Amino acid sequence: MKITGIAAAAAANGANILSDAALVIVIGMIVVFSALIVLTAIFWIFGKAMHKNPTNSADIKEARQFVPQATAPVKQPEGISSEVVAVIAAAVAATAPEGTQYAVRSVRKVRSTRGERPVWAAAGIAENTRPF
């Protein structure tokens, strides 16, 4: 009879351990998902607060000052589309310091004389073959 009494006590102890473990798991999941919901709400509120539509005329005038003024057409060689020229002009505008006036007057292709790969192809190969 002693063996059954010890086995019953061990089984009851094991059940208590499992119920305690289940309780810890449930509480942990509730805490994690509650924190994720709170963080999602905070980022949503920040997004709404930072997204501002220019509704008054002062904001619209400020936004219009950054629109580039019309200039003379850019000289471009055959084979370069106007979309490529627009992308180049946008890249120049993005890298120019604020308040600096700039103008893209011409665009030309750079030809390699040594038979090397184009710059973008060489950059892609360097990026994809770089060791970890």
N, C-alpha and C positions, 0 to 999 in steps of 0.2 A: 503494500500500500504506500510505502514511502515513495516509491518511484512514480506512481501516478500523481501523488501530491506535488512532487517536484516538477513533473512534466506539466501539470496544470498551472503551476506558478510561473514556469518559464513561458508557457503559451500566453498567459495573461500579460506578462512583462513584455513579450514580443508584440502583442496587440497594442499595448500602450505606446511602445516605441514607434510603431507604424502610424498610429493615429496622430502622435506628436509630429512625425515627419510630414504627414499629409497636411496638417494644420500650418506648418512652417511654409510648405510649398504654396498653399493657397494664399496665405498672407503675403508672401513674396511676390506672387503674380499680381495680386491686387495693387500692391505698392508700385510695381514697375509700370503696369498699364495706366494707373492713375497719374504717374509722373509723365508718361508719354502724352496723355490727353492734355495735361496742364501745359506742357511745352508746346504742343501743337496750337493750343489756344493763344499762347503768348506770341508765337511767331505769326499767327494769323492777324492778331491785333496790331503787331508792328507793321505788317505788310499793309494793312488798311490805313494806318497812320502815316506811313511814308509815301503812299501812292496819292499824289495830289494832282488833280486836273486843273489846268489854268482856266479859271472861270472869270476872274476880273481882268480888266484891260492892262493893268500893270504887269501881271504875269504873262499875258500874251505878248506884250511889247518886249519883255525880257527874253521870251522864247524866240521871237523873230530876229533878235540881234545875232543869233548863232546860225541863222540860215545864210548860206553863202550867196553873195551877190552875183548876178549874171555877168560873165566876162566874155571876152572874145573866144571863139571856138579854139579848141586845143588842136595843134598840128599832130596828126597821127599817121604813121605809115600804113601801108596796105597790110591787111591781115590782123590788125588790132581793132577789136570791136569797141563801140562807144561804151558798152557795159564795163569792159576792162579798164578803160580810161576813167570811168566813174569810180570804180573800186580803188584805183591808184590815188585819185584825188581824195577819196574818203580816208584812205590810210594816211595821206599827208596831213589831212585836217585833224585826224585823231592824235597824231604824234606831235603836232605843232603846239608850242606853249600857248596858254590862254592869252587872248588879246593880241596875238601876232597876226599880221596880215600875210597872206600867202597867195600864190597863184601858180597853177600848173600850166606852163606855156607850151610844152611839147612832150611827147612820149615817143621813145624809140626802143627798138629791140637791141639787146646786147648780144653780139655774136661771139661765140667761143672760137678762138683761132687755133687752139691746141687740141681740139677733138675731145675735150672733157665732157663729162655729163653736165646737163643743166643744173643750176644751183639747187632748185627744189628737189630734183631727183637725188642729188648727192646728200641733201639734208635728210630726205626720207630714208635713204640707205643707212646713214649714220645713226638715225633715231632707232631704226628697227634692228640694227646689229650691235647696239651698245650693250656691253655686259651689265648684269644686274648690279 
